Amino acid sequence: MIPFIVIYLHEVRHIGLGTSGAVVAVLLGIGVVGSPLAGRIVDRIGAHTTLMASLALLAAGYGGFPFIRHAWQAIGLALVAGAGNAGFAPSHSSLLAALTSGEQRTTAYALTRVTDNLGFGVGGLVGGLIATTQVPESYDLLFAVDAGTFVAFMALLLFVPQPARDALAARMGGGYRRVARDRAFLWLLALTAVLVAGAYAQIATMLPPYVKEHATVSESGIGAIFFVNTLVLVVAQLPLAKALGGRSRLRAIATAGAMFSLTCLGVLAAATWLDGTRAVVALCLVIVVFSLAECLHGAVNNPLVADLAPPDLIGRYMALRTSAWQ
């Protein structure tokens, strides 16, 4: 949805590119400061209720975009949708942790990653089929469909049980001061931030211009590379998660880190010695390694956070995990 927002604001509503970028910055950036607050709310009123409220904010924010006529309206709606974004990941992850046992969590979070990646792929495809600047009204339909998905999620959430809360645990207090005393968790947060910054962010943002400049890879070739990434994530995530059952999660993270390093070396080698079609083929093989590392890291990171978190602080732990990724 994010790329379509920029196009919509600039091409349909004739808002400058700089301002359109600022709207997206507000939409995504509020999660950095909002997620820790959302974590407190999760621990206070429960993950189920917080997730329901987050979905309502997302539906209202995105559903209001067809009515934008001025930049200030876009920023206001970005604040609403951004608040929903800030609350979604901590509450969703916390609810999943509360509804599963320690043995089930690796598979449960892996299944969530599969559906996330399918959603990204299908969403981008559907958005591209619906929206066109030649028919400005098509964006009204796109935002209506997007808002409708959040309303549908809310309807389905009504059938999900609200986990019972431990009254004694809820009265323990301490908040983020208790979290700050958990050295193991803080090291995990730091490791997560390093892996995301050094691997995920580089592949997502730097690989396309790098291989285009140094290996003459076309836009269609870049698209093929990321299609392979999505395909491997969807196909391999669950089998790898099942294979990890009962094994050391820290070793899995270490293995993922080593594979991320191999990926970076592979990109460097392909862009240095190959170009054109040969580079695309090599980079597709490299992205398979990266995708398998994603599967390993994604399958164990959230379950490890959930295992470290005391029941009364699960929202705060998941909120800081979200901030580490952001």
C-alpha angles and dihedrals in degrees: 000000000000097000090047091052092058092048092046096049094045103036102030104029095030094230114155120263092241092054091043088054090050090054090054090045089055092046094053101026096058087068091067093061097026101054096070089051089048088053090058090049091050091053092046104045103013137263095264095057093042092050091050091052092047091053091049091053091048092050092048094045099048093034090059096056095090088063095056115122101153136040094244090059090053091051091048092052090045088057090052095047090041090056088053090050091050092055100039103072098043093046095042093048092045093050091050090050092050093050096049137060123236090260093052099047100082091056093039095054090042090055089050090054091051092053091044092055092044088051093051091050097045092041093054091047094048092044091053091050094049106039126068129154089221087070105036091186089066088075089059088059092046093054091043091054090047093051089045091059090059091048089050089050089053091052092051091046089063087071093052113093118241107238116241113252124225105240093202092050091047090058096051094089125179095126118189091354088069090047091052090058092059100094094180091055093047091053089049090052091051091048091049092051091049094049093046094047095043099041119010096041094044094051093045098046111018105034096070098054092036097055092039091055100038104030102027091238111171127227090257089053091052089050090053091052093054091043088058088050092055093044094052092046092053095044102039105034100083098040091050091047091053091047089054093058109129094002128117111280092201091057089050090054091048090051090049090051091052091049091050088055091050088051093055091048090048092053090049092050095046093049092046101047106022139049141183117000094355090055091050092052092048093046091050088057090047092050089054088062090047092049093051088051088051089052092052095046094042093050096055108027099074095039089052091052090048092051092050095048122092110231093250093051102042092112093054093046092050091045092056090045087055091049091050090056092046 
